């Protein structure tokens, strides 16, 4: 169950489950107190023991993810990705940022493609990363 | 806020399933959705120009939910 961040007012429907969200001052505060904290990607910080990583490649892959997020994504793309992972739908993000679904989707889509391309260029497959962080 | 293991897994999934062929976005999908739905309902091969709708629907849950609702409504009308 993905933890949904607190937010003042509003209901977000995620995967058919309605959640009441109360708390934080702004949407941005709720999903990211600061720009996307990519240190979270280091397995140790995310609560995954580094000892479980099967290989040095795994750690390298995780660091590559972090590097891509920091350098390849724009701040808006990071915010949308962060919000999406926190449980907001694209419609939910559009409402909170007072934009529209198309704009939010484009940010999310472009971010995904950049990450995918970046990984391919660095020589990693999705399996490499999945196995590394499984 | 930390990303938990499940969120990292989801991000990996989002990355792995990204498709650069999705060029139309939600607005484009909306405009073409009824044509796509009709072709699907009638069991016809979807014209190549409309295949981008399918690609977008695979990537975008909000549009997919609307498409499912549209299909359901159209089927009820025809029944």
Backbone of each chain as ProteinMPNN parsed JSONL, in Angstrom:
{"seq_chain_A": "XXXXXXXXXXXXXXXXXXXXXXXXXXXXXXXXXXXXXXXXXXXXXXXXXXXXXXXXXXXXXXXXXXXXXXXXXXXXXXXXXXXXXXXXXXXXXXXXXXXXXXXXXXXXXXXXXXXXXXXXXXXXXXXXXXXXXX", "coords_chain_A": {"N_chain_A": [[0.851, -1.19, 0.0], [0.766, 2.03, -1.05], [2.007, 4.823, 0.629], [0.095, 7.653, 1.113], [0.618, 11.096, 0.837], [-0.018, 13.732, 3.266], [-2.452, 16.29, 2.731], [-4.019, 19.458, 2.493], [-7.385, 19.251, 2.59], [-9.523, 17.958, -0.06], [-9.922, 15.082, -2.13], [-8.366, 12.241, -3.25], [-8.539, 9.959, -5.806], [-7.221, 6.903, -6.088], [-6.375, 4.293, -8.0], [-8.991, 3.377, -7.714], [-9.45, 3.454, -5.046], [-10.652, 5.544, -2.571], [-9.205, 8.236, -0.961], [-9.051, 10.231, 1.9], [-7.439, 13.234, 2.288], [-5.596, 15.071, 4.431], [-3.942, 17.872, 5.894], [-0.928, 18.945, 4.992], [0.313, 22.191, 3.885], [0.537, 22.922, 1.176], [0.269, 21.39, -2.074], [2.757, 20.937, -3.17], [4.368, 20.868, -0.917], [3.38, 18.599, 0.217], [4.1, 16.536, -1.463], [6.736, 16.842, -1.915], [9.035, 18.139, 0.049], [11.312, 19.364, -0.662], [13.115, 19.816, -3.736], [13.018, 16.813, -5.634], [14.285, 14.245, -3.772], [16.939, 12.668, -4.423], [18.69, 11.12, -3.089], [17.29, 9.267, -1.847], [17.254, 7.126, -3.477], [19.483, 5.609, -3.113], [20.07, 2.424, -2.13], [20.459, 1.782, 0.624], [19.398, 3.964, 1.989], [16.791, 3.799, 1.253], [15.915, 1.779, 2.689], [16.642, -0.657, 1.886], [18.842, -3.221, 2.318], [22.234, -2.934, 1.517], [23.67, -5.218, 1.411], [22.045, -7.002, 0.261], [22.116, -6.56, -2.39], [22.873, -8.078, -5.405], [25.166, -7.678, -6.812], [28.0, -5.686, -7.772], [27.246, -4.326, -9.972], [24.615, -3.863, -9.493], [24.585, -1.875, -7.533], [25.776, 0.106, -8.975], [23.878, 0.472, -10.916], [21.77, 1.488, -9.43], [22.838, 3.891, -8.601], [23.101, 5.1, -11.05], [20.471, 5.543, -11.738], [19.841, 7.447, -9.867], [21.566, 9.493, -10.701], [20.578, 10.073, -13.245], [18.018, 11.007, -12.635], [18.653, 13.303, -11.271], [20.092, 14.803, -13.156], [19.0, 14.55, -15.724], [16.262, 14.973, -15.682], [13.831, 17.594, -15.599], [12.901, 20.085, -13.129], [10.135, 20.24, -12.887], [9.398, 17.847, -14.054], [10.484, 16.076, -12.208], [8.914, 16.666, -9.991], [6.373, 15.854, -10.818], [6.798, 13.124, -11.227], [7.484, 12.386, -8.629], [5.065, 12.986, -7.31], [3.326, 11.243, -8.586], [4.35, 8.771, -7.821], [3.754, 8.979, -5.192], [1.131, 8.469, -5.093], [-0.805, 10.012, -6.361], [-3.066, 10.488, -9.082], [-2.802, 11.302, -12.606], [-4.817, 13.118, -13.172], [-5.328, 14.015, -10.587], [-2.924, 15.283, -9.92], [-2.971, 17.291, -11.859], [-5.143, 18.791, -11.006], [-4.228, 19.714, -8.526], [-2.022, 21.234, -9.233], [-3.122, 23.067, -10.785], [-3.234, 22.793, -13.558], [-3.552, 20.89, -16.539], [-4.661, 17.587, -17.514], [-3.321, 16.698, -19.81], [-0.952, 18.233, -19.871], [0.305, 17.405, -17.505], [0.533, 14.702, -18.016], [2.28, 14.751, -20.184], [4.647, 15.662, -18.977], [5.176, 13.535, -17.25], [5.392, 11.423, -19.047], [7.545, 12.243, -20.699], [9.568, 12.26, -18.777], [9.705, 9.549, -18.109], [10.536, 8.448, -20.552], [13.007, 9.698, -20.865], [14.403, 8.597, -18.694], [14.382, 5.934, -19.381], [15.768, 5.941, -21.823], [18.205, 7.002, -20.967], [19.101, 4.967, -19.278], [19.429, 2.89, -21.099], [21.44, 3.936, -22.678], [23.457, 3.981, -20.834], [23.923, 1.391, -20.641], [22.359, -0.385, -19.176], [19.835, -2.806, -18.549], [16.302, -3.044, -17.9], [15.898, -5.276, -16.391], [18.361, -5.614, -15.116], [18.326, -3.559, -13.237], [15.99, -4.074, -11.836], [16.497, -6.612, -10.744], [18.624, -5.955, -9.201], [17.529, -4.31, -7.266], [15.57, -5.787, -6.132]], "CA_chain_A": [[0.0, 0.0, 0.0], [1.595, 3.233, -1.153], [1.611, 5.836, 1.601], [-0.323, 8.89, 0.439], [1.047, 12.19, 1.708], [-1.114, 14.575, 3.746], [-2.705, 17.487, 1.939], [-5.19, 20.131, 3.045], [-8.599, 19.113, 1.814], [-9.442, 17.231, -1.319], [-9.934, 13.628, -2.122], [-7.694, 11.697, -4.427], [-8.919, 8.576, -6.075], [-6.054, 6.202, -6.603], [-6.668, 2.881, -8.232], [-10.325, 3.02, -7.256], [-9.588, 3.622, -3.593], [-10.757, 6.961, -2.236], [-8.486, 8.558, 0.27], [-9.144, 11.602, 2.405], [-6.081, 13.701, 2.522], [-5.605, 16.315, 5.187], [-2.631, 18.154, 6.485], [0.088, 19.899, 4.53], [-0.122, 23.496, 3.401], [0.414, 22.946, -0.284], [0.515, 20.147, -2.781], [4.204, 20.77, -3.336], [4.891, 20.433, 0.384], [2.93, 17.244, 0.511], [4.783, 15.501, -2.239], [8.176, 17.037, -1.951], [9.423, 19.325, 0.8], [12.375, 20.009, -1.426], [13.17, 19.075, -5.004], [13.138, 15.367, -5.578], [15.451, 13.872, -2.999], [17.384, 11.466, -5.102], [19.462, 10.25, -2.197], [16.391, 8.174, -1.483], [17.45, 5.992, -4.347], [20.529, 4.72, -2.64], [19.329, 1.341, -1.474], [20.52, 1.817, 2.088], [18.483, 4.981, 2.487], [15.41, 3.395, 0.988], [15.587, 0.676, 3.57], [17.066, -1.938, 1.31], [20.214, -3.439, 2.734], [23.153, -3.102, 0.396], [24.163, -6.596, 1.381], [21.172, -7.828, -0.565], [22.359, -6.338, -3.803], [23.636, -9.248, -5.832], [26.421, -7.418, -7.512], [28.454, -4.303, -7.877], [26.414, -3.751, -11.033], [23.357, -3.422, -8.889], [24.809, -0.583, -6.893], [26.054, 1.056, -10.044], [22.594, 0.75, -11.569], [20.982, 2.362, -8.553], [23.445, 5.223, -8.662], [22.799, 5.657, -12.377], [19.101, 6.017, -11.628], [19.919, 8.705, -9.13], [22.234, 10.485, -11.536], [19.656, 10.463, -14.312], [16.947, 11.819, -12.065], [19.191, 14.62, -10.912], [20.648, 15.587, -14.254], [18.255, 14.471, -16.982], [14.886, 15.431, -15.531], [13.615, 18.968, -15.146], [12.298, 20.121, -11.795], [8.709, 19.911, -13.033], [9.293, 16.406, -14.303], [10.731, 15.404, -10.933], [7.75, 16.862, -9.115], [5.274, 15.002, -11.294], [7.165, 11.729, -10.936], [7.373, 12.234, -7.184], [3.638, 12.978, -6.963], [2.731, 10.01, -9.12], [4.782, 7.673, -6.96], [3.119, 9.154, -3.893], [-0.236, 7.978, -5.141], [-1.708, 10.872, -7.111], [-3.281, 10.205, -10.49], [-2.461, 12.486, -13.416], [-5.893, 14.085, -12.942], [-5.129, 14.577, -9.261], [-1.8, 16.22, -9.999], [-3.42, 18.429, -12.663], [-5.995, 19.625, -10.169], [-3.45, 20.357, -7.472], [-1.087, 22.21, -9.804], [-3.955, 23.964, -11.6], [-2.938, 22.651, -14.98], [-4.493, 19.944, -17.11], [-4.157, 16.221, -17.582], [-2.393, 16.586, -20.93], [0.334, 18.812, -19.47], [0.898, 16.532, -16.5], [0.909, 13.457, -18.671], [3.467, 14.986, -21.007], [5.805, 15.712, -18.081], [5.433, 12.186, -16.764], [5.824, 10.615, -20.178], [8.892, 12.661, -21.092], [10.473, 11.804, -17.722], [9.874, 8.099, -18.254], [11.332, 8.173, -21.749], [14.387, 10.13, -20.574], [15.037, 7.622, -17.807], [14.57, 4.698, -20.134], [16.841, 6.181, -22.789], [19.437, 7.175, -20.205], [19.541, 3.657, -18.825], [19.9, 2.126, -22.254], [22.73, 4.5, -23.092], [24.458, 3.611, -19.839], [24.164, -0.043, -20.78], [21.596, -1.202, -18.248], [18.484, -3.191, -18.925], [15.371, -2.948, -16.769], [16.126, -6.459, -15.563], [19.524, -5.362, -14.268], [17.953, -2.706, -12.117], [14.974, -4.785, -11.057], [17.149, -7.663, -9.959], [19.503, -5.327, -8.226], [16.787, -3.703, -6.176], [14.476, -6.682, -5.72]], "C_chain_A": [[0.89, 1.245, 0.0], [1.101, 4.265, -0.141], [1.264, 7.123, 0.87], [-0.023, 10.067, 1.357], [-0.154, 13.022, 2.17], [-1.262, 15.797, 2.864], [-3.982, 18.119, 2.452], [-6.382, 19.957, 2.123], [-8.447, 18.22, 0.61], [-9.421, 15.738, -1.142], [-9.263, 13.153, -3.398], [-8.142, 10.265, -4.608], [-7.741, 7.892, -6.738], [-6.405, 4.745, -6.775], [-8.008, 2.486, -7.672], [-10.525, 3.184, -5.764], [-9.636, 5.117, -3.277], [-10.042, 7.25, -0.935], [-8.766, 10.005, 0.652], [-7.756, 12.068, 2.757], [-6.162, 15.028, 3.257], [-4.198, 16.615, 5.669], [-1.867, 19.275, 5.831], [-0.491, 21.162, 3.896], [-0.381, 23.49, 1.908], [0.709, 21.573, -0.853], [2.013, 19.891, -2.875], [4.838, 20.305, -2.026], [4.572, 18.98, 0.629], [3.77, 16.211, -0.231], [6.286, 15.686, -2.239], [8.567, 18.287, -1.178], [10.57, 20.071, 0.131], [12.372, 19.315, -2.789], [13.494, 17.609, -4.755], [14.438, 14.917, -4.899], [16.003, 12.566, -3.524], [18.277, 10.606, -4.243], [18.618, 9.072, -1.761], [16.649, 6.937, -2.321], [18.556, 5.067, -3.891], [19.874, 3.655, -1.776], [19.346, 1.405, 0.043], [19.501, 2.81, 2.622], [17.036, 4.597, 2.28], [15.023, 2.217, 1.85], [15.946, -0.674, 2.994], [18.533, -2.126, 1.675], [21.113, -3.641, 1.53], [23.667, -4.515, 0.297], [23.296, -7.455, 0.467], [21.399, -7.604, -2.047], [23.281, -7.435, -4.313], [25.006, -8.908, -6.407], [26.784, -5.943, -7.437], [27.625, -3.588, -8.939], [25.112, -3.194, -10.493], [23.511, -2.051, -8.258], [25.068, 0.487, -7.94], [24.755, 1.458, -10.729], [21.774, 1.727, -10.736], [21.534, 3.782, -8.583], [23.159, 5.893, -9.999], [21.389, 6.222, -12.388], [19.105, 7.385, -10.957], [20.49, 9.812, -10.002], [21.298, 10.995, -12.626], [18.566, 11.377, -13.793], [17.436, 13.219, -11.754], [19.553, 15.445, -12.129], [19.778, 15.607, -15.504], [16.841, 15.028, -16.874], [14.85, 16.903, -15.141], [12.949, 18.929, -13.774], [10.811, 19.757, -11.858], [8.519, 18.421, -13.267], [9.507, 15.628, -13.006], [9.52, 15.509, -10.015], [6.608, 15.937, -9.523], [5.57, 13.532, -10.995], [6.984, 11.446, -9.45], [5.902, 12.114, -6.768], [2.984, 11.677, -7.395], [3.09, 8.827, -8.239], [4.165, 7.769, -5.572], [1.653, 8.776, -3.914], [-1.223, 8.859, -5.884], [-1.855, 10.382, -8.546], [-2.88, 11.433, -11.296], [-3.554, 13.544, -13.268], [-5.724, 14.776, -11.595], [-4.013, 15.615, -9.251], [-2.214, 17.468, -10.773], [-4.261, 19.378, -11.822], [-5.169, 20.399, -9.15], [-2.495, 21.406, -8.024], [-1.804, 23.197, -10.723], [-3.504, 23.979, -13.054], [-3.955, 21.672, -15.549], [-3.823, 18.59, -17.269], [-3.095, 16.075, -18.659], [-0.997, 17.09, -20.548], [1.056, 17.911, -18.468], [1.379, 15.243, -17.152], [2.184, 13.634, -19.48], [4.736, 15.013, -20.141], [6.183, 14.305, -17.623], [6.004, 11.317, -17.88], [7.252, 10.951, -20.587], [9.923, 12.196, -20.063], [10.757, 10.317, -17.878], [10.765, 7.768, -19.435], [12.796, 8.567, -21.524], [15.1, 9.1, -19.714], [15.34, 6.34, -18.573], [15.738, 4.831, -21.109], [18.185, 6.27, -22.082], [19.997, 5.844, -19.728], [20.106, 2.831, -19.958], [21.279, 2.615, -22.677], [23.839, 4.141, -22.118], [24.716, 2.109, -19.843], [23.423, -0.932, -19.815], [20.269, -1.602, -18.854], [17.606, -3.047, -17.682], [15.587, -4.132, -15.829], [17.295, -6.258, -14.603], [19.093, -4.621, -13.011], [16.94, -3.41, -11.218], [15.609, -5.836, -10.174], [17.995, -7.062, -8.863], [18.728, -4.829, -7.018], [15.657, -4.582, -5.671], [14.647, -7.133, -4.276]], "O_chain_A": [[1.662, 1.474, 0.931], [-0.095, 4.545, -0.07], [2.069, 7.625, 0.086], [-0.376, 10.036, 2.536], [-1.199, 13.007, 1.519], [-0.277, 16.282, 2.307], [-4.927, 17.415, 2.809], [-6.383, 20.46, 1.0], [-7.342, 17.773, 0.3], [-8.96, 15.211, -0.13], [-9.573, 13.625, -4.492], [-8.123, 9.466, -3.671], [-7.323, 8.274, -7.831], [-6.699, 4.046, -5.806], [-8.163, 1.362, -7.195], [-11.645, 3.066, -5.268], [-8.746, 5.865, -3.68], [-10.26, 6.575, 0.071], [-8.718, 10.897, -0.195], [-6.999, 11.376, 3.438], [-6.735, 15.994, 2.752], [-3.374, 15.716, 5.827], [-2.139, 20.446, 6.095], [-1.633, 21.183, 3.437], [-1.4, 23.996, 1.44], [1.314, 20.719, -0.204], [2.476, 18.767, -2.682], [5.731, 19.458, -2.024], [5.38, 18.228, 1.174], [4.103, 15.155, 0.306], [7.024, 14.749, -2.542], [8.443, 19.393, -1.702], [10.759, 21.268, 0.347], [11.679, 18.312, -2.962], [14.16, 17.248, -3.785], [15.536, 15.176, -5.391], [15.577, 11.487, -3.111], [18.595, 9.478, -4.617], [19.131, 8.026, -1.362], [16.301, 5.826, -1.921], [18.573, 3.886, -4.236], [19.199, 3.971, -0.796], [18.337, 1.107, 0.682], [18.815, 2.527, 3.604], [16.157, 5.015, 3.034], [13.906, 1.711, 1.744], [15.593, -1.713, 3.553], [19.367, -1.273, 1.369], [20.799, -4.421, 0.631], [24.057, -4.966, -0.78], [23.734, -8.489, -0.037], [20.92, -8.382, -2.873], [24.336, -7.693, -3.733], [25.892, -9.76, -6.475], [25.969, -5.09, -7.084], [27.339, -2.396, -8.821], [24.587, -2.191, -10.977], [22.664, -1.175, -8.434], [24.631, 1.63, -7.802], [24.552, 2.622, -11.078], [21.168, 2.662, -11.26], [20.777, 4.753, -8.59], [22.995, 7.111, -10.069], [21.143, 7.27, -12.986], [18.467, 8.334, -11.413], [19.966, 10.926, -10.038], [21.234, 12.194, -12.895], [18.226, 12.384, -14.415], [16.718, 14.2, -11.95], [19.346, 16.659, -12.139], [19.81, 16.575, -16.264], [16.283, 15.502, -17.864], [15.735, 17.393, -14.438], [12.494, 17.88, -13.318], [10.298, 19.054, -10.988], [7.589, 17.812, -12.738], [8.81, 14.651, -12.734], [9.154, 14.544, -9.344], [5.962, 15.317, -8.678], [4.689, 12.79, -10.561], [6.419, 10.426, -9.056], [5.544, 11.247, -5.972], [2.19, 11.088, -6.661], [2.244, 7.983, -7.942], [4.064, 6.771, -4.859], [0.998, 8.763, -2.872], [-2.386, 8.48, -6.024], [-0.891, 9.917, -9.154], [-2.644, 12.497, -10.723], [-3.256, 14.738, -13.241], [-5.95, 15.98, -11.476], [-4.142, 16.684, -8.653], [-1.853, 18.581, -10.391], [-4.121, 20.598, -11.905], [-5.385, 21.592, -8.939], [-2.191, 22.379, -7.334], [-1.177, 24.048, -11.355], [-3.408, 25.03, -13.688], [-5.097, 21.628, -15.092], [-2.603, 18.458, -17.174], [-2.083, 15.405, -18.451], [0.009, 16.454, -20.863], [2.262, 17.687, -18.572], [2.477, 14.759, -16.88], [3.064, 12.772, -19.465], [5.767, 14.459, -20.522], [7.358, 13.936, -17.61], [6.968, 10.577, -17.683], [8.072, 10.057, -20.797], [11.024, 11.784, -20.429], [11.904, 9.879, -17.791], [11.645, 6.913, -19.339], [13.709, 7.856, -21.943], [16.258, 8.765, -19.965], [16.408, 5.746, -18.429], [16.586, 3.943, -21.205], [19.176, 5.693, -22.53], [21.206, 5.615, -19.766], [21.126, 2.159, -19.809], [22.167, 1.823, -22.991], [25.002, 4.01, -22.5], [25.602, 1.614, -19.146], [23.784, -2.094, -19.633], [19.651, -0.829, -19.585], [18.104, -2.941, -16.562], [15.47, -3.994, -14.611], [17.243, -6.666, -13.443], [19.438, -4.993, -11.89], [17.031, -3.346, -9.992], [15.292, -5.936, -8.988], [18.075, -7.583, -7.751], [19.203, -4.913, -5.885], [14.859, -4.137, -4.846], [13.821, -7.887, -3.763]]}, "seq_chain_B": "XXXXXXXXXXXXXXXXXXXXXXXXXXXXXXXXXXXXXXXXXXXXXXXXXXXXXXXXXXXXXXXXXXXXXXXXXXXXXXX", "coords_chain_B": {"N_chain_B": [[10.683, 13.272, 2.187], [10.97, 9.845, 1.993], [11.51, 7.491, -0.605], [9.889, 4.437, -0.662], [10.568, 0.885, -0.883], [8.647, -0.193, -2.525], [7.807, 1.951, -4.041], [10.102, 2.55, -5.435], [10.286, 0.247, -6.947], [8.019, 0.622, -8.489], [8.771, 2.87, -9.933], [10.846, 1.851, -11.441], [9.381, 0.122, -13.01], [7.739, 1.956, -14.368], [9.673, 3.198, -15.876], [10.744, 1.087, -17.399], [8.548, 0.378, -18.977], [8.02, 2.542, -20.515], [7.106, 4.177, -23.525], [8.293, 5.584, -26.367], [6.846, 5.859, -28.625], [4.399, 6.831, -28.034], [2.84, 9.459, -28.962], [0.713, 11.176, -28.984], [-0.488, 12.145, -26.656], [-2.874, 13.111, -24.038], [-4.883, 14.824, -24.975], [-4.883, 14.391, -27.754], [-5.524, 11.708, -27.745], [-8.095, 11.794, -26.71], [-9.467, 13.054, -28.77], [-9.412, 11.131, -30.755], [-10.534, 8.943, -29.69], [-13.213, 8.031, -29.906], [-13.395, 7.094, -32.519], [-11.546, 5.043, -32.413], [-12.728, 3.404, -30.523], [-15.081, 2.632, -31.857], [-14.034, 1.099, -33.965], [-12.89, -0.992, -32.525], [-15.161, -2.053, -31.26], [-16.595, -2.97, -33.423], [-15.046, -4.967, -34.201], [-13.199, -4.616, -36.127], [-10.047, -4.369, -37.868], [-7.854, -2.095, -36.446], [-7.183, 0.98, -37.946], [-3.896, 1.913, -39.022], [-3.214, 4.519, -38.395], [-4.636, 4.96, -36.119], [-3.476, 3.413, -34.22], [-1.818, 4.656, -32.463], [-3.483, 5.498, -30.46], [-4.013, 3.213, -29.01], [-1.451, 2.753, -27.994], [-1.143, 4.985, -26.319], [-3.216, 4.543, -24.486], [-2.256, 2.327, -23.191], [-0.336, 3.464, -21.666], [-1.457, 5.415, -20.071], [-3.398, 5.742, -17.376], [-5.614, 7.345, -16.657], [-6.837, 8.069, -19.079], [-7.354, 5.539, -20.006], [-9.258, 4.579, -18.231], [-11.373, 6.246, -18.905], [-11.774, 5.431, -21.505], [-12.574, 2.771, -21.127], [-14.995, 3.243, -19.87], [-16.333, 4.508, -21.939], [-16.483, 2.448, -23.862], [-18.094, 0.651, -22.483], [-20.459, 2.151, -22.301], [-21.095, 2.456, -25.029], [-21.516, -0.187, -25.746], [-23.766, -0.766, -24.275], [-25.594, 0.875, -25.48], [-25.79, -0.289, -27.948], [-26.864, -2.686, -27.365]], "CA_chain_B": [[9.97, 11.999, 2.078], [11.762, 8.809, 1.361], [10.824, 6.516, -1.451], [10.046, 3.097, -0.119], [10.967, -0.118, -1.884], [7.55, -0.387, -3.487], [7.813, 3.094, -4.961], [11.244, 2.373, -6.332], [9.883, -0.786, -7.901], [7.069, 1.225, -9.43], [9.508, 3.754, -10.838], [11.547, 0.985, -12.395], [8.351, -0.351, -13.925], [7.363, 3.086, -15.221], [10.782, 3.418, -16.799], [10.876, -0.039, -18.325], [7.394, 0.287, -19.876], [7.85, 3.791, -21.264], [7.16, 3.995, -24.965], [8.44, 6.866, -27.046], [5.883, 5.93, -29.73], [3.201, 7.534, -27.569], [3.101, 10.826, -29.4], [-0.472, 12.019, -29.103], [-0.921, 12.758, -25.391], [-4.256, 12.889, -23.615], [-5.789, 15.573, -25.846], [-4.952, 13.657, -29.017], [-6.239, 10.461, -27.484], [-9.505, 12.142, -26.536], [-10.035, 13.364, -30.081], [-9.48, 9.948, -31.613], [-11.007, 7.816, -28.887], [-14.472, 7.436, -30.358], [-13.106, 6.31, -33.735], [-10.853, 3.839, -31.978], [-13.715, 2.569, -29.844], [-15.966, 2.063, -32.875], [-13.301, 0.041, -34.66], [-12.763, -2.119, -31.604], [-16.486, -2.647, -31.048], [-17.023, -3.666, -34.632], [-14.125, -6.065, -34.442], [-12.38, -4.332, -37.309], [-8.648, -4.015, -37.625], [-7.717, -0.659, -36.211], [-6.277, 1.592, -38.925], [-2.588, 2.188, -38.448], [-3.199, 5.879, -37.847], [-5.26, 4.962, -34.798], [-2.73, 2.571, -33.285], [-1.239, 5.512, -31.407], [-4.443, 5.551, -29.357], [-3.758, 2.027, -28.196], [-0.191, 2.96, -27.267], [-1.383, 5.932, -25.232], [-4.074, 3.908, -23.475], [-1.415, 1.427, -22.387], [0.55, 4.248, -20.811], [-2.157, 6.455, -19.31], [-4.542, 5.148, -16.696], [-6.787, 8.229, -16.669], [-7.498, 7.921, -20.378], [-7.823, 4.157, -20.129], [-10.509, 4.49, -17.475], [-12.418, 6.889, -19.706], [-12.02, 4.572, -22.661], [-13.36, 1.631, -20.659], [-16.351, 3.747, -19.637], [-16.919, 4.76, -23.267], [-16.798, 1.144, -24.447], [-19.251, 0.121, -21.755], [-21.634, 2.928, -22.698], [-21.421, 2.134, -26.415], [-22.065, -1.551, -25.786], [-25.132, -0.724, -23.743], [-26.437, 1.517, -26.486], [-26.01, -1.222, -29.044], [-27.589, -3.877, -26.874]], "C_chain_B": [[10.816, 10.98, 1.353], [10.886, 8.029, 0.397], [11.001, 5.156, -0.809], [10.33, 2.121, -1.262], [9.897, -0.284, -2.952], [7.52, 0.744, -4.514], [8.976, 3.008, -5.932], [10.906, 1.325, -7.379], [8.928, -0.215, -8.937], [7.782, 2.13, -10.419], [10.286, 2.952, -11.868], [10.559, 0.509, -13.456], [7.937, 0.756, -14.895], [8.43, 3.34, -16.273], [10.84, 2.325, -17.85], [9.754, -0.062, -19.355], [7.161, 1.557, -20.672], [7.959, 3.522, -22.752], [7.2, 5.351, -25.658], [7.466, 6.994, -28.219], [4.587, 6.618, -29.327], [3.377, 9.005, -27.849], [1.889, 11.742, -29.28], [-0.917, 12.678, -27.81], [-2.401, 12.551, -25.135], [-5.238, 13.622, -24.533], [-5.992, 14.845, -27.179], [-5.747, 12.377, -28.869], [-7.732, 10.723, -27.397], [-10.175, 12.371, -27.888], [-10.264, 12.115, -30.927], [-10.196, 8.781, -30.936], [-12.276, 7.183, -29.436], [-14.274, 6.609, -31.625], [-12.46, 4.98, -33.371], [-11.843, 2.858, -31.358], [-14.636, 1.883, -30.855], [-15.292, 0.901, -33.597], [-13.193, -1.202, -33.782], [-14.092, -2.834, -31.429], [-16.928, -3.476, -32.235], [-16.09, -4.803, -34.992], [-13.27, -5.862, -35.676], [-10.928, -4.182, -36.895], [-8.577, -2.506, -37.446], [-6.757, -0.083, -37.258], [-4.971, 1.995, -38.266], [-2.52, 3.569, -37.803], [-3.793, 5.938, -36.451], [-4.506, 4.106, -33.782], [-2.089, 3.386, -32.173], [-2.176, 5.635, -30.214], [-4.197, 4.368, -28.419], [-2.491, 2.201, -27.359], [-0.412, 3.901, -26.076], [-2.203, 5.297, -24.119], [-3.284, 2.939, -22.605], [-0.615, 2.203, -21.352], [-0.201, 5.108, -19.791], [-3.429, 5.912, -18.69], [-5.789, 6.03, -16.747], [-7.554, 8.075, -17.978], [-8.066, 6.51, -20.53], [-9.145, 3.971, -19.398], [-11.652, 5.11, -18.263], [-12.775, 6.033, -20.911], [-12.886, 3.375, -22.268], [-14.812, 2.038, -20.44], [-17.064, 3.981, -20.968], [-17.346, 3.448, -23.924], [-18.053, 0.554, -23.807], [-20.529, 0.818, -22.203], [-22.066, 2.561, -24.123], [-22.032, 0.738, -26.53], [-23.494, -1.566, -25.29], [-26.084, -0.113, -24.736], [-26.784, 0.526, -27.575], [-26.86, -2.413, -28.632], [-29.106, -3.685, -26.913]], "O_chain_B": [[11.31, 11.218, 0.251], [9.672, 7.93, 0.575], [12.112, 4.762, -0.454], [10.33, 2.488, -2.437], [10.199, -0.488, -4.127], [7.244, 0.526, -5.694], [8.847, 3.353, -7.107], [11.207, 1.498, -8.56], [9.021, -0.534, -10.123], [7.443, 2.159, -11.602], [10.368, 3.338, -13.034], [10.867, 0.497, -14.648], [7.801, 0.52, -16.096], [8.122, 3.659, -17.421], [10.968, 2.6, -19.043], [9.975, -0.477, -20.492], [6.196, 1.638, -21.432], [8.8, 2.737, -23.192], [6.273, 6.154, -25.55], [7.273, 8.086, -28.752], [3.767, 6.952, -30.183], [3.995, 9.723, -27.063], [2.013, 12.954, -29.454], [-1.649, 13.667, -27.845], [-3.095, 11.899, -25.915], [-6.309, 13.097, -24.836], [-7.115, 14.704, -27.664], [-6.534, 12.006, -29.74], [-8.538, 9.969, -27.941], [-11.303, 11.937, -28.118], [-11.203, 12.058, -31.72], [-10.43, 7.746, -31.561], [-12.416, 5.96, -29.44], [-14.896, 5.561, -31.796], [-12.78, 3.936, -33.939], [-11.808, 1.657, -31.625], [-14.934, 0.696, -30.724], [-15.9, -0.147, -33.813], [-13.384, -2.324, -34.25], [-14.153, -4.063, -31.445], [-17.545, -4.53, -32.088], [-16.314, -5.517, -35.97], [-12.689, -6.808, -36.209], [-10.617, -3.907, -35.736], [-9.173, -1.746, -38.21], [-5.652, -0.594, -37.436], [-4.944, 2.372, -37.094], [-1.848, 3.759, -36.789], [-3.496, 6.854, -35.683], [-4.866, 4.083, -32.605], [-1.845, 2.878, -31.079], [-1.729, 5.849, -29.087], [-4.177, 4.517, -27.197], [-2.454, 1.848, -26.18], [0.068, 3.646, -24.972], [-1.913, 5.494, -22.939], [-3.597, 2.749, -21.429], [-0.261, 1.675, -20.298], [0.361, 5.485, -18.763], [-4.414, 5.654, -19.383], [-6.902, 5.518, -16.866], [-8.78, 7.962, -17.977], [-9.133, 6.321, -21.114], [-10.043, 3.288, -19.888], [-12.761, 4.575, -18.292], [-13.942, 5.928, -21.286], [-13.816, 3.01, -22.987], [-15.738, 1.297, -20.77], [-18.252, 3.689, -21.105], [-18.442, 3.353, -24.477], [-18.941, 0.037, -24.485], [-21.548, 0.174, -22.453], [-23.254, 2.379, -24.391], [-22.953, 0.517, -27.317], [-24.337, -2.29, -25.819], [-27.242, -0.521, -24.836], [-27.912, 0.492, -28.069], [-27.493, -3.059, -29.466], [-29.853, -4.588, -26.535]]}, "name": "protein", "num_of_chains": 2, "seq": "XXXXXXXXXXXXXXXXXXXXXXXXXXXXXXXXXXXXXXXXXXXXXXXXXXXXXXXXXXXXXXXXXXXXXXXXXXXXXXXXXXXXXXXXXXXXXXXXXXXXXXXXXXXXXXXXXXXXXXXXXXXXXXXXXXXXXXXXXXXXXXXXXXXXXXXXXXXXXXXXXXXXXXXXXXXXXXXXXXXXXXXXXXXXXXXXXXXXXXXXXXXXXXXXXXXXX"}
